[in-house]
Structure formats: structure tokens, C-alpha cells
Amino acid sequence: MKKQIIAAILLLVLLLPMFAGISRIKRLPRDRKDDDQPNV
């Protein structure tokens, strides 16, 4: 049980920064939508 809890905590610690980075990436290129994503 402890191993599962530790694994879950590690996953959360690793995933949270990823989601934060994704949200930052989505927020930043709003000014450069045409350059970064011409299709959108």
C-alpha cells in the first residue's frame, strides 16, 4: 500500500509541473497564433 501511495505522489509531483507548463505554453503564444499555429 505504501508503495502505491508513494508512486501516486510521485506521479502527481511529476504531472502537475507538466500541466502548469502546458497551460503556460497555451497562454503565451496568443500573440503569435498566426506564426505558431497557422491552421488555428
N, CA, C and O of each residue as an XYZ file, in Angstrom:
160
protein
N       0.832     -1.208      0.000
C       0.000      0.000      0.000
C       0.864      1.256      0.000
O       0.594      2.203     -0.738
N       1.897      1.258      0.825
C       2.754      2.446      0.905
C       3.408      2.723     -0.441
O       3.534      3.876     -0.854
N       3.825      1.653     -1.126
C       4.482      1.844     -2.425
C       3.524      2.501     -3.416
O       3.931      3.352     -4.207
N       2.254      2.106     -3.371
C       1.270      2.686     -4.286
C       1.060      4.164     -3.978
O       0.954      4.988     -4.887
N       1.000      4.493     -2.687
C       0.809      5.893     -2.286
C       2.004      6.733     -2.731
O       1.839      7.830     -3.264
N       3.208      6.207     -2.508
C       4.419      6.935     -2.912
C       4.434      7.115     -4.423
O       4.779      8.188     -4.919
N       4.061      6.066     -5.158
C       4.039      6.154     -6.621
C       3.027      7.203     -7.066
O       3.299      7.976     -7.985
N       1.862      7.238     -6.420
C       0.836      8.218     -6.783
C       1.331      9.633     -6.511
O       1.113     10.534     -7.322
N       1.995      9.834     -5.375
C       2.525     11.163     -5.037
C       3.581     11.582     -6.054
O       3.602     12.730     -6.496
N       4.459     10.645     -6.426
C       5.495     10.966     -7.410
C       4.857     11.336     -8.739
O       5.296     12.277     -9.400
N       3.819     10.599     -9.137
C       3.143     10.909    -10.403
C       2.536     12.306    -10.343
O       2.644     13.073    -11.299
N       1.896     12.638     -9.216
C       1.291     13.964     -9.087
C       2.358     15.050     -9.171
O       2.179     16.061     -9.850
N       3.480     14.825     -8.465
C       4.560     15.822     -8.467
C       5.118     16.003     -9.878
O       5.487     17.110    -10.270
N       5.177     14.903    -10.639
C       5.728     14.995    -11.993
C       4.711     15.586    -12.962
O       5.077     16.328    -13.873
N       3.435     15.259    -12.769
C       2.414     15.678    -13.735
C       1.997     17.131    -13.527
O       1.725     17.838    -14.498
N       1.945     17.585    -12.278
C       1.498     18.958    -12.020
C       2.350     19.993    -12.756
O       1.787     20.877    -13.401
N       3.694     19.920    -12.688
C       4.510     20.877    -13.441
C       4.273     20.770    -14.946
O       4.343     21.770    -15.660
N       3.990     19.555    -15.428
C       3.728     19.390    -16.860
C       2.459     20.141    -17.240
O       2.438     20.851    -18.245
N       1.393     19.990    -16.442
C       0.142     20.688    -16.736
C       0.341     22.196    -16.622
O      -0.213     22.954    -17.419
N       1.116     22.634    -15.651
C       1.390     24.061    -15.491
C       2.138     24.579    -16.713
O       1.837     25.659    -17.221
N       3.119     23.803    -17.184
C       3.876     24.207    -18.372
C       2.988     24.254    -19.598
O       3.103     25.164    -20.418
N       2.091     23.266    -19.730
C       1.185     23.245    -20.886
C       0.284     24.475    -20.847
O       0.057     25.108    -21.878
N      -0.231     24.819    -19.670
C      -1.101     25.988    -19.560
C      -0.323     27.254    -19.900
O      -0.862     28.162    -20.532
N       0.947     27.320    -19.484
C       1.775     28.491    -19.816
C       1.988     28.567    -21.315
O       1.892     29.643    -21.906
N       2.280     27.418    -21.939
C       2.533     27.402    -23.382
C       1.272     27.836    -24.127
O       1.355     28.530    -25.140
N       0.110     27.428    -23.626
C      -1.141     27.802    -24.294
C      -1.415     29.291    -24.115
O      -1.977     29.930    -25.005
N      -1.023     29.845    -22.976
C      -1.298     31.258    -22.706
C      -0.346     32.177    -23.471
O      -0.764     33.216    -23.981
N       0.936     31.798    -23.552
C       1.938     32.702    -24.118
C       1.751     32.972    -25.615
O       1.762     34.134    -26.021
N       1.578     31.932    -26.454
C       1.605     32.187    -27.903
C       0.316     32.793    -28.446
O       0.068     32.712    -29.649
N      -0.508     33.396    -27.598
C      -1.733     34.030    -28.110
C      -1.385     35.156    -29.084
O      -2.102     35.380    -30.059
N      -0.291     35.858    -28.821
C       0.109     36.956    -29.697
C       0.669     36.432    -31.010
O       0.610     37.106    -32.038
N       1.222     35.207    -30.960
C       1.857     34.649    -32.156
C       1.078     33.440    -32.676
O       1.681     32.464    -33.122
N      -0.242     33.494    -32.624
C      -1.058     32.373    -33.106
C      -0.781     32.111    -34.588
O      -0.633     30.963    -35.005
N      -0.712     33.180    -35.370
C      -0.523     33.010    -36.812
C       0.829     32.371    -37.117
O       0.948     31.587    -38.059
N       1.847     32.703    -36.327
C       3.183     32.153    -36.592
C       3.305     30.711    -36.099
O       3.831     29.851    -36.805
N       2.813     30.453    -34.879
C       2.990     29.115    -34.292
C       1.974     28.120    -34.852
O       2.326     26.988    -35.183
N       0.709     28.545    -34.958
C      -0.341     27.635    -35.422
C      -1.144     28.300    -36.536
O      -2.208     28.859    -36.273
N      -0.656     28.249    -37.768
C      -1.350     28.913    -38.877
C      -2.707     28.281    -39.169
O      -3.610     28.957    -39.660
N      -2.859     26.989    -38.871
C      -4.127     26.321    -39.157
C      -5.225     26.790    -38.208
O      -6.397     26.841    -38.580
N      -4.836     27.136    -36.972
C      -5.839     27.565    -35.992
C      -5.956     29.067    -36.060
O      -6.743     29.659    -35.322
